[in-house]
Amino acid sequence: MTDTVTPEPEATDEDIAEQKAVRLAKRARLIRDADSAGEGAYPVTLPVTHSIAEVRATFPDLQADDVTGVTVGVAGRVVFLRNSGKLGFVALQAGDGQRLQAMFSLAELGEESLQRWKELVDLGDHLFVSGEVISSRRGELSILVKEWAIASKALLPLPNLYNELSDETRMRQRYLDLIVREQARVTVRARSTAVASLRATFAGHGFLEVETPMLQTIHGGASARPFVTHSNAFDTELFLRIAPELFLKRAVVGGLERVFEINRNFRNEGADSTHSPEFAMLEAYQSYGDYSTIADLTQELIQNAAFAVTASHVVTLADGSAYDLGGEWARISMYGSLSAAAGVEITPATDLDHLARMAEQEDLQVSHPTHGKYVEELWEHFVKPGLTHPTFVMDFPVDTSPLVRDHRSISGVVEKWDLYVRGFELATGYSELVDPVIQRERFVDQAKQGARGDDEAMPLDEEFLRAMEHGMPPMGGMGMGIDRLLMAITGLGIRETILFPLVK
């Protein structure tokens, strides 16, 4: 087990086809012999008594040649195999990556069973073994096998465990990535831990988790291009949701005063290191809160998740650098920070021509230009690259945020923030617009932008307006990408944080 193994070249397609043919013959033999030998290629169940982790935890300190007198039955995937005459070894790997050595000896198994093991077991097979827990002469925790059985016969070989998988293989065949690469397993568990932490934090603040439709007759809740599909049952066009916002707000109207949803969203847009067409998002709404209270909650959610995953607010990223998510995060205004960075005062009253000239001087292209789109594009150019610490960017232009309440004291902006962590937008939060008359006006303006060719403009949603007209309480709301949360904690790209990313 501890021998040094020289890496070998990756198998060719011809090699793999040949190995599959050999393994199929072994499968056929296992099935043929099942009635007489009590085995098969794919048994329904096996007498597993312990996990590999339990065996390792129970016997952590055995010395060389120790025996325990304890018999266990364990199963795992064969990731190492050595046949050396009267004594053979395998390493069995559990799903969490922990391994345990199994020793196959002529003295314990007898000639027939040992020979069957040599002839039928391959790398990648799931194998059951039963025997005494011992320590080998080299001091390695082991099972001295008395009985064994194939738990599941693998027809294709594992990739070379001593070579790194290509990015293409890791994305398309994530199951192989999980088998051979520790970081892939760590990332999946980190994501699960982070999501569990989010739910626990919400529960501590009295929030209720709900579910809203993924198929919608009218897409809304964000400025994005939707995926379109067709319902045969209703003979109507439907949209995969771009956000759950409008349905979560209906729930608040109905009296569910604090709600959240962890959901799948779909946006028919570009894909890069921070964007995926299908992604997981958290959205939450708190009655009688505002964008300041929801910012406090968001900071707590992220800091708690980081601590749950790493046991610290200072996280170690994939490149080995440290990033501090602790303390109180800065809050800066969009217009104020843009004015300071650009060296010229820009306010909600700055005219469109002046903004257009500034954008042209910086060689910035703005599609379907409005005051707000120019301001946000200029802000991303001048200010965003300098944000190194977690920062809430507050108070956005009104025309780019149609679902947000007007600022209570500054004309021309809305009470919205975007949270930037490690240079990318991680979350956004609002003091939500609850006046149905103003909301209708905003929707109408969005519809006009859509008629002029803006594919990301929101359509007018009469059912949502009807809900608002029944009385929507003041509230703060927030949305955060789960994939991006993992990016912030781990330093990985978005496709690494998604278990099965979309691949062309």
C-alpha positions as CSV (number, residue, x, y, z in Angstrom):
1,M,0.0,0.0,0.0
2,T,2.7,2.5,0.8
3,D,4.9,1.6,-2.1
4,T,5.8,4.4,-4.5
5,V,4.0,4.0,-7.8
6,T,5.4,5.5,-11.0
7,P,2.7,7.5,-12.9
8,E,1.7,5.8,-16.2
9,P,0.4,7.4,-19.4
10,E,-3.4,7.8,-19.7
11,A,-5.2,4.9,-21.4
12,T,-6.2,5.4,-25.0
13,D,-9.7,4.8,-26.3
14,E,-8.5,1.5,-27.7
15,D,-7.0,0.5,-24.3
16,I,-10.3,1.4,-22.6
17,A,-12.4,-0.6,-25.1
18,E,-10.1,-3.6,-24.5
19,Q,-10.4,-3.3,-20.8
20,K,-14.2,-3.0,-21.0
21,A,-14.3,-6.2,-22.9
22,V,-12.3,-8.0,-20.3
23,R,-14.4,-6.6,-17.5
24,L,-17.6,-7.6,-19.3
25,A,-16.3,-11.2,-19.4
26,K,-15.6,-11.0,-15.6
27,R,-19.2,-9.6,-15.1
28,A,-20.6,-12.5,-17.0
29,R,-18.6,-15.0,-15.0
30,L,-19.7,-13.4,-11.7
31,I,-23.3,-13.7,-12.7
32,R,-22.9,-17.2,-14.0
33,D,-21.3,-18.4,-10.8
34,A,-23.7,-16.5,-8.5
35,D,-26.0,-19.4,-7.6
36,S,-23.2,-21.7,-6.6
37,A,-20.8,-19.1,-5.1
38,G,-23.4,-16.9,-3.4
39,E,-21.9,-13.9,-5.3
40,G,-22.8,-11.8,-8.3
41,A,-21.7,-8.7,-10.1
42,Y,-24.3,-6.5,-8.5
43,P,-25.7,-7.9,-5.2
44,V,-28.7,-6.3,-3.6
45,T,-27.1,-6.0,-0.2
46,L,-24.1,-7.1,1.7
47,P,-23.4,-7.5,5.5
48,V,-21.6,-4.2,6.0
49,T,-21.1,-3.5,9.7
50,H,-18.9,-0.5,9.8
51,S,-17.9,2.4,7.5
52,I,-14.3,3.0,6.7
53,A,-14.4,6.2,8.8
54,E,-15.8,4.2,11.8
55,V,-13.0,1.6,11.6
56,R,-10.3,4.3,11.4
57,A,-11.9,6.2,14.3
58,T,-12.2,3.1,16.5
59,F,-8.6,2.0,16.0
60,P,-6.5,5.1,15.6
61,D,-3.4,4.0,17.4
62,L,-2.5,0.4,16.5
63,Q,1.2,-0.4,16.3
64,A,2.9,-2.6,13.8
65,D,1.6,-6.2,13.9
66,D,-1.1,-5.4,16.4
67,V,-4.3,-7.6,16.3
68,T,-7.6,-6.6,17.8
69,G,-9.8,-9.7,17.7
70,V,-12.6,-7.6,16.2
71,T,-14.2,-8.6,12.9
72,V,-15.8,-6.0,10.7
73,G,-17.5,-5.9,7.3
74,V,-16.7,-2.8,5.2
75,A,-17.2,-1.8,1.6
76,G,-15.5,0.7,-0.7
77,R,-14.1,1.4,-4.1
78,V,-10.9,-0.3,-5.1
79,V,-8.4,2.5,-5.8
80,F,-5.2,0.5,-5.4
81,L,-4.5,-3.2,-6.0
82,R,-1.4,-5.3,-5.7
83,N,-1.1,-9.0,-6.2
84,S,2.1,-10.6,-5.0
85,G,1.6,-14.3,-4.9
86,K,0.3,-15.6,-1.5
87,L,-0.4,-12.0,-0.2
88,G,-2.3,-9.3,-2.0
89,F,-3.5,-5.8,-1.0
90,V,-6.2,-3.4,-2.0
91,A,-7.0,0.1,-0.8
92,L,-10.7,0.7,-0.4
93,Q,-11.9,4.3,-0.6
94,A,-15.1,5.6,0.9
95,G,-17.2,8.5,-0.6
96,D,-15.5,11.0,1.6
97,G,-12.0,9.9,0.4
98,Q,-10.9,8.0,3.5
99,R,-9.1,4.8,2.7
100,L,-8.5,1.5,4.4
101,Q,-6.2,-1.3,3.4
102,A,-7.5,-4.9,3.0
103,M,-5.0,-7.8,3.0
104,F,-5.7,-11.0,1.0
105,S,-3.7,-14.0,2.2
106,L,-3.6,-17.6,1.1
107,A,-3.7,-18.7,4.8
108,E,-6.9,-16.8,5.5
109,L,-8.8,-17.2,2.3
110,G,-7.7,-20.5,0.9
111,E,-6.4,-21.1,-2.7
112,E,-9.7,-21.0,-4.5
113,S,-11.0,-17.7,-3.0
114,L,-7.6,-16.0,-3.3
115,Q,-7.5,-17.1,-7.0
116,R,-11.0,-15.7,-7.7
117,W,-10.0,-12.4,-6.1
118,K,-6.9,-12.2,-8.4
119,E,-9.0,-13.0,-11.5
120,L,-12.2,-11.0,-10.9
121,V,-11.3,-7.8,-9.0
122,D,-10.2,-4.6,-10.8
123,L,-9.4,-1.0,-10.0
124,G,-12.7,0.9,-9.7
125,D,-14.8,-2.1,-8.5
126,H,-16.9,-1.7,-5.3
127,L,-15.7,-4.4,-3.0
128,F,-17.0,-5.9,0.3
129,V,-14.5,-7.4,2.7
130,S,-15.0,-9.0,6.1
131,G,-12.2,-9.9,8.5
132,E,-10.2,-9.0,11.6
133,V,-8.9,-5.5,12.1
134,I,-5.1,-5.6,12.4
135,S,-2.1,-3.5,11.8
136,S,0.3,-4.6,9.1
137,R,4.1,-5.1,9.6
138,R,4.5,-1.5,8.3
139,G,2.0,-0.3,10.9
140,E,-0.9,0.4,8.5
141,L,-4.4,-0.1,9.7
142,S,-5.8,-3.1,7.8
143,I,-8.5,-5.7,7.5
144,L,-7.2,-9.3,7.3
145,V,-9.8,-10.6,4.8
146,K,-11.6,-13.8,5.6
147,E,-14.5,-13.2,3.1
148,W,-15.0,-10.9,0.2
149,A,-17.5,-10.2,-2.5
150,I,-17.9,-7.8,-5.5
151,A,-20.4,-5.1,-4.4
152,S,-20.6,-3.6,-7.9
153,K,-18.5,-4.5,-10.9
154,A,-17.0,-1.5,-12.8
155,L,-16.9,-1.9,-16.5
156,L,-14.7,1.1,-17.3
157,P,-11.4,1.7,-15.6
158,L,-10.6,4.6,-13.4
159,P,-8.4,7.4,-14.8
160,N,-4.8,7.3,-13.8
161,L,-4.9,8.4,-10.1
162,Y,-1.4,9.9,-10.3
163,N,-2.2,12.3,-13.1
164,E,-4.4,15.4,-12.8
165,L,-7.7,15.2,-14.7
166,S,-8.2,17.8,-17.5
167,D,-10.6,20.6,-16.9
168,E,-12.8,19.1,-19.6
169,T,-13.0,15.7,-17.9
170,R,-13.6,17.3,-14.5
171,M,-16.5,19.3,-15.7
172,R,-18.1,16.6,-18.0
173,Q,-17.5,13.7,-15.7
174,R,-17.8,15.1,-12.3
175,Y,-18.2,11.7,-10.8
176,L,-14.6,10.9,-11.8
177,D,-13.5,14.2,-10.3
178,L,-15.1,13.3,-7.0
179,I,-13.5,9.9,-7.0
180,V,-9.9,11.0,-7.7
181,R,-9.6,14.6,-6.4
182,E,-9.8,15.6,-2.7
183,Q,-10.6,19.2,-3.5
184,A,-13.7,18.3,-5.4
185,R,-15.0,16.4,-2.4
186,V,-14.1,19.2,-0.1
187,T,-15.9,21.7,-2.2
188,V,-19.1,19.7,-2.3
189,R,-19.1,19.4,1.5
190,A,-18.2,23.1,1.9
191,R,-21.3,24.0,-0.1
192,S,-23.5,21.7,1.9
193,T,-22.1,23.2,5.2
194,A,-22.6,26.8,3.9
195,V,-26.2,26.2,2.9
196,A,-27.0,24.5,6.3
197,S,-25.5,27.5,8.0
198,L,-27.7,29.9,6.0
199,R,-30.8,28.0,7.0
200,A,-29.7,28.0,10.6
201,T,-29.1,31.8,10.6
202,F,-32.5,32.4,9.1
203,A,-34.2,30.1,11.6
204,G,-32.5,32.1,14.4
205,H,-34.2,35.3,13.0
206,G,-37.6,33.7,12.7
207,F,-37.7,33.3,8.9
208,L,-39.8,30.7,7.1
209,E,-38.4,28.7,4.2
210,V,-40.9,28.5,1.2
211,E,-40.9,27.3,-2.4
212,T,-42.1,29.2,-5.4
213,P,-42.7,28.2,-9.0
214,M,-39.9,27.6,-11.5
215,L,-42.2,27.7,-14.4
216,Q,-43.9,31.1,-14.8
217,T,-46.3,32.6,-17.3
218,I,-44.6,36.0,-16.9
219,H,-40.9,36.3,-16.0
220,G,-39.9,39.0,-13.5
221,G,-38.0,39.9,-10.4
222,A,-34.8,40.8,-12.2
223,S,-33.4,42.4,-15.3
224,A,-32.4,39.3,-17.4
225,R,-33.2,37.4,-20.5
226,P,-35.3,34.3,-19.8
227,F,-35.3,30.8,-21.2
228,V,-38.6,30.1,-23.0
229,T,-40.4,26.8,-23.1
230,H,-43.9,25.5,-24.0
231,S,-46.5,23.7,-21.9
232,N,-48.4,21.0,-23.8
233,A,-50.9,20.6,-21.0
234,F,-51.9,24.3,-21.0
235,D,-50.8,25.0,-24.6
236,T,-49.0,28.2,-23.6
237,E,-45.6,29.7,-23.5
238,L,-43.8,29.5,-20.2
239,F,-40.5,30.9,-18.8
240,L,-38.0,29.4,-16.5
241,R,-37.8,31.8,-13.6
242,I,-35.0,34.4,-13.6
243,A,-35.8,35.2,-9.9
244,P,-38.4,34.2,-7.2
245,E,-38.9,37.7,-6.1
246,L,-42.5,38.4,-7.2
247,F,-43.8,35.2,-5.7
248,L,-42.0,35.7,-2.4
249,K,-43.5,39.1,-2.2
250,R,-47.0,37.6,-2.8
251,A,-46.2,35.4,0.3
252,V,-45.4,38.5,2.3
253,V,-48.7,40.0,1.3
254,G,-50.4,36.9,2.5
255,G,-48.9,37.4,6.0
256,L,-45.7,35.4,5.9
257,E,-43.7,38.3,7.2
258,R,-40.2,36.8,7.0
259,V,-39.6,34.3,4.2
260,F,-36.6,33.0,2.3
261,E,-36.0,30.5,-0.6
262,I,-32.9,28.7,-1.8
263,N,-33.7,28.1,-5.4
264,R,-32.6,27.4,-8.9
265,N,-32.7,30.3,-11.4
266,F,-32.1,30.3,-15.1
267,R,-30.9,33.3,-17.2
268,N,-30.3,33.0,-20.9
269,E,-27.2,35.0,-20.9
270,G,-23.4,34.7,-21.1
271,A,-21.3,32.2,-19.2
272,D,-17.9,33.1,-17.7
273,S,-15.9,32.7,-14.5
274,T,-18.7,34.3,-12.4
275,H,-21.8,33.6,-14.4
276,S,-23.7,30.4,-15.2
277,P,-27.0,30.1,-17.1
278,E,-28.3,27.8,-14.3
279,F,-27.4,28.9,-10.8
280,A,-28.6,28.7,-7.2
281,M,-29.8,31.8,-5.4
282,L,-31.0,32.8,-2.0
283,E,-33.7,35.4,-1.7
284,A,-35.2,36.7,1.5
285,Y,-37.8,39.3,2.6
286,Q,-38.3,40.8,6.0
287,S,-41.4,42.8,6.8
288,Y,-40.8,46.1,8.6
289,G,-37.1,46.0,7.7
290,D,-35.2,48.1,5.1
291,Y,-32.0,48.0,3.1
292,S,-29.9,48.8,6.2
293,T,-31.4,46.0,8.3
294,I,-31.2,43.5,5.4
295,A,-27.5,44.5,4.9
296,D,-26.9,43.6,8.6
297,L,-28.5,40.3,8.1
298,T,-26.6,39.6,4.9
299,Q,-23.3,40.2,6.6
300,E,-24.3,37.9,9.4
301,L,-25.4,35.2,6.9
302,I,-22.1,35.3,5.0
303,Q,-19.8,35.5,8.1
304,N,-21.7,32.6,9.8
305,A,-21.4,30.5,6.6
306,A,-17.6,31.2,6.3
307,F,-17.1,30.3,9.9
308,A,-19.1,27.1,9.5
309,V,-17.0,26.0,6.5
310,T,-13.5,27.2,7.7
311,A,-13.8,27.7,11.5
312,S,-12.6,31.3,10.8
313,H,-13.7,34.6,9.3
314,V,-10.3,34.8,7.6
315,V,-10.7,32.2,4.8
316,T,-7.8,30.6,2.8
317,L,-8.5,30.8,-0.9
318,A,-7.6,28.3,-3.6
319,D,-4.4,30.2,-4.5
320,G,-3.2,30.1,-0.9
321,S,-4.0,33.7,-0.1
322,A,-6.0,34.8,2.9
323,Y,-9.2,37.0,2.7
324,D,-10.8,38.6,5.7
325,L,-14.6,38.4,5.9
326,G,-14.7,39.5,9.5
327,G,-15.5,42.8,11.2
328,E,-17.9,45.5,10.0
329,W,-18.1,45.9,6.3
330,A,-17.7,49.4,4.6
331,R,-20.8,51.1,3.1
332,I,-20.1,53.6,0.3
333,S,-22.5,55.5,-2.0
334,M,-22.5,54.8,-5.7
335,Y,-22.6,58.5,-6.7
336,G,-20.2,59.6,-4.1
337,S,-17.6,56.9,-4.8
338,L,-17.9,57.5,-8.6
339,S,-17.5,61.2,-8.2
340,A,-14.3,60.7,-6.1
341,A,-12.8,58.2,-8.5
342,A,-13.7,60.1,-11.7
343,G,-12.6,63.4,-10.3
344,V,-15.8,65.1,-11.3
345,E,-19.1,65.4,-9.5
346,I,-21.8,63.1,-10.7
347,T,-25.3,63.3,-9.2
348,P,-28.8,62.0,-10.1
349,A,-29.3,65.3,-11.9
350,T,-26.3,64.9,-14.2
351,D,-27.6,65.0,-17.8
352,L,-27.4,62.2,-20.2
353,D,-25.1,64.0,-22.7
354,H,-22.5,64.6,-20.1
355,L,-22.6,60.9,-19.0
356,A,-22.4,59.8,-22.6
357,R,-19.3,61.9,-23.2
358,M,-17.6,60.5,-20.1
359,A,-18.4,56.9,-21.3
360,E,-17.0,57.7,-24.8
361,Q,-13.8,59.1,-23.3
362,E,-13.3,55.9,-21.4
363,D,-14.3,53.8,-24.5
364,L,-17.3,52.3,-22.7
365,Q,-20.2,50.8,-24.6
366,V,-23.7,51.0,-23.1
367,S,-26.6,49.3,-24.8
368,H,-30.0,51.0,-24.5
369,P,-28.5,53.9,-22.6
370,T,-30.2,55.6,-19.8
371,H,-28.9,57.8,-17.0
372,G,-28.7,54.8,-14.6
373,K,-27.0,52.5,-17.1
374,Y,-24.3,55.1,-17.8
375,V,-23.8,55.7,-14.1
376,E,-23.5,52.0,-13.3
377,E,-21.2,51.4,-16.2
378,L,-18.9,54.3,-15.3
379,W,-19.0,53.1,-11.6
380,E,-17.8,49.6,-12.6
381,H,-15.0,51.2,-14.7
382,F,-13.8,53.7,-12.1
383,V,-14.6,52.2,-8.7
384,K,-15.1,48.5,-8.9
385,P,-11.5,47.5,-9.6
386,G,-10.4,49.2,-6.4
387,L,-12.7,47.3,-4.1
388,T,-10.6,44.8,-2.2
389,H,-12.5,44.4,1.1
390,P,-16.2,43.4,1.5
391,T,-18.1,46.6,0.6
392,F,-21.8,47.5,0.4
393,V,-22.3,50.0,-2.5
394,M,-25.4,52.0,-1.6
395,D,-28.1,54.1,-3.4
396,F,-28.5,53.2,-7.1
397,P,-30.1,55.2,-10.0
398,V,-33.9,54.8,-10.0
399,D,-34.3,53.8,-13.7
400,T,-32.2,50.6,-13.3
401,S,-34.1,49.4,-10.2
402,P,-37.8,49.2,-11.0
403,L,-38.7,47.1,-7.9
404,V,-37.0,49.3,-5.3
405,R,-38.3,52.1,-3.1
406,D,-37.2,55.7,-3.8
407,H,-34.6,56.9,-1.3
408,R,-36.2,58.6,1.6
409,S,-34.0,61.7,1.4
410,I,-32.1,61.7,-1.9
411,S,-34.1,62.4,-5.1
412,G,-33.4,60.3,-8.1
413,V,-31.9,57.3,-6.4
414,V,-33.4,54.2,-4.7
415,E,-32.5,52.4,-1.5
416,K,-30.6,49.6,-3.0
417,W,-27.1,48.1,-2.3
418,D,-24.8,45.7,-4.0
419,L,-22.3,43.8,-2.0
420,Y,-18.9,43.3,-3.5
421,V,-16.5,40.7,-2.2
422,R,-13.2,39.8,-3.8
423,G,-14.1,42.1,-6.7
424,F,-17.4,40.6,-7.8
425,E,-21.0,41.2,-6.9
426,L,-22.1,38.7,-4.3
427,A,-25.5,40.0,-3.1
428,T,-28.0,42.8,-3.6
429,G,-30.5,44.2,-1.2
430,Y,-33.4,46.7,-1.2
431,S,-35.9,48.7,0.7
432,E,-38.7,47.2,-1.3
433,L,-41.2,49.2,-3.3
434,V,-44.6,48.6,-1.8
435,D,-46.7,51.4,-3.5
436,P,-48.7,49.7,-6.2
437,V,-49.3,52.9,-8.1
438,I,-45.6,53.7,-8.4
439,Q,-44.9,50.1,-9.2
440,R,-47.3,50.2,-12.1
441,E,-45.6,53.3,-13.4
442,R,-42.2,51.6,-13.2
443,F,-43.5,48.5,-15.0
444,V,-45.0,50.6,-17.8
445,D,-41.6,52.3,-18.2
446,Q,-39.9,48.9,-18.3
447,A,-42.4,47.8,-21.0
448,K,-41.5,50.8,-23.1
449,Q,-37.8,49.9,-22.8
450,G,-38.6,46.4,-23.9
451,A,-40.5,47.7,-26.9
452,R,-37.4,49.6,-27.8
453,G,-35.4,46.4,-27.9
454,D,-34.1,45.9,-24.3
455,D,-34.3,42.1,-23.9
456,E,-33.7,42.5,-20.1
457,A,-36.6,44.8,-19.4
458,M,-39.3,43.5,-17.1
459,P,-42.8,42.9,-18.5
460,L,-45.9,44.3,-16.8
461,D,-47.2,41.7,-14.3
462,E,-50.9,42.4,-13.5
463,E,-51.2,39.5,-11.1
464,F,-48.3,40.8,-9.0
465,L,-49.8,44.3,-9.1
466,R,-53.1,42.9,-7.9
467,A,-51.4,41.3,-4.9
468,M,-49.7,44.6,-4.1
469,E,-53.0,46.4,-4.2
470,H,-54.2,44.2,-1.3
471,G,-51.5,45.9,0.8
472,M,-47.8,45.0,1.0
473,P,-46.1,45.9,4.3
474,P,-42.8,47.8,4.3
475,M,-39.9,45.4,3.9
476,G,-36.3,44.8,3.2
477,G,-35.2,42.2,0.7
478,M,-32.0,40.6,-0.5
479,G,-30.7,38.1,-3.1
480,M,-27.4,36.2,-3.1
481,G,-25.9,33.7,-5.4
482,I,-25.1,30.4,-3.5
483,D,-22.4,29.6,-6.1
484,R,-20.8,33.0,-5.6
485,L,-20.9,32.6,-1.8
486,L,-18.8,29.5,-2.3
487,M,-16.5,31.4,-4.6
488,A,-16.1,34.1,-1.9
489,I,-15.2,31.5,0.7
490,T,-13.0,29.2,-1.4
491,G,-11.6,31.3,-4.2
492,L,-12.7,28.9,-6.8
493,G,-14.4,29.7,-10.1
494,I,-18.2,29.3,-10.5
495,R,-18.0,26.0,-12.4
496,E,-15.9,24.5,-9.6
497,T,-18.6,25.4,-7.0
498,I,-21.5,23.8,-9.0
499,L,-21.6,20.0,-8.7
500,F,-22.7,19.4,-12.2
501,P,-22.1,22.6,-14.3
502,L,-23.7,23.1,-17.7
503,V,-21.2,22.1,-20.4
504,K,-21.7,22.7,-24.1
